[in-house]
């Protein structure tokens, strides 16, 4: 994306992946407030684990003491006990799933809220250097990956850990030799898991980054469909998408292949473990060592119960790796520098007169590449100051500095004698009204879009603002009038109608200082007359800063500042500048001759 006013910014350099344990630790902090739910869940999981381990042991007892001896009464008691245990573990499973699902959803909701609030505090520079699609990918895809992991993995991790501990304890209690036989393949499992997950994590991180780039491309193409079609670039854009989609496919396949290797590896090792346990137990019975058929049966089940948590943890690699990659990208946004906070001695603007002074202002978007150089300007209350000059001269940059979207490097900007750095941002901006060339309207009713200028405005005040903006007549002709719902960006209105609504919104806000950034450059002459009349109503009694391509629209300005290469090279009213026959004179003559020719 390009900087307002002057050229483009370099893309943000990719950041190195953060430490996995640090990311996990940061995620766990979100769980602190839900400790009671987690505690109850752990108790439930403990009961499930103990119940499952004990139930397995009862099966071995039933084989040795009741089935082998045809003790049907004892077998019936064991079956009733098993039924009670399985019912209890089922209830506890439901309870812990419900509680941890509740915790997971609340944590994700907190993360979404935190990142959305963070976006509101980020400086404009961040949005100038980050595509909307990339940011949306972090807010949606990456947060969804965290959600899936929390919903499915928290309970899995707890239950798997307790199952491993409980099963291992029972196995050691029954037979140390068979325990050693059952766990002999565990080191191989751990080494294989570590080798595979280290690779898959790398590819999942890269996958998320490429997905963000692909989403950014899609968002840009959807937003710029008219340009794509006008210049017949459908095939080229499709090819670009195909290339990026292929890049995503390649890294996605690598990630899935490596994570998908875990299951087959674990299955092979499990089958090997069963064989080793049966062979060891059978050998002990043949040799007359203490061993029973029921114990061997227990160990076959226990070895499965012991390996299953490892398998389940391994199968969580996909979601866990995606969650860590997503969490890192989300935390990168949360760690972005915010707009500097207001200082303790910041002041509130009250009854602003509109006395604006720029003194020796210097500014650069990128160090070493100055955009504005020693800009000096004085606007008296009620005056209209117009900025003219070629594209990229720095006109819009001056507006960005007035609104503190960016802070100046050196010099000062004051309003009514207060340096804007010492004014609370909210107070400063609430006293500024801005009407841009590219008007943004929300997907809501016309009434609410105008009310956005002042949320406590009455319907009567909204209509009055619309009348002053020359918007009332066309609004009345719409099927639902002021209750007409606008499509995305106001696409169901003309450019001129959208401008009139933006002016109505600014009128309703009643700012002390007004900024008009090329507000009529995209409309026809007839509509321009209506908009000019609306802007005249808006500009009454205010200090106005106007950026205009059509020089005929600012002939009556009190001061015209000609900006070129970041400097004000000429200043004066229209007549004075025409008499000088300098830069402005040539601009005006060229434009006038072009308009006449047209």
Secondary structure, 3 states (H helix, E strand, C coil): CECCCCCECCCCCCCCCCCHHHHHHHHHHCCHHHHHHHHHHHHHHHHHHHHHHHHHHHHHHHHHHHHCCCCHHHHHHHHHHHHHHHHHHHHHHHHHHHHHHHHHHHHHHHHHHHHHHHHHHECHHHHHHCCHHHHHHHHHHHHHHHHHHHHHHHHHHHHHHHHHHHHHHHHHHHCHHHHHHHHCCHHHHHHHHHHHHHHHHHHHHHHHHHHHHHHHHHHHHHHCHHHHHHCCCHHHHHHHHHHHHHHHHHHHHHHHHHHHHHHHHHHHHHHHHHHHHHHHHHHHHHCCCCCCHHHHHHHHHHHHHHHHHHHHHHHCHHHHHHHHHHHHHHHHHHCCCECCCCCCCCECCCCCCCCEEEEEEEECCECCECCEEEEEEEECCCCEEEEECCCCCCHHHHHHHHCCCCCCCEEEEEECCEEHHHECHHHHHHCEEEEECCCCCCCCEHHHHHHCCCCCCCHHHHHHHHHHCCCHHHHHHCCCHHHCECCHHHCCCCHHHHHHHHHHHHHHHCCCEEEEECCCCCCCHHHHHHHHHHHHHHHCCCEEEEECCCHHHHCCCCEEEEEECCEEEEEECHHHHHHHCCHHHHHHHHHHHHHHHC
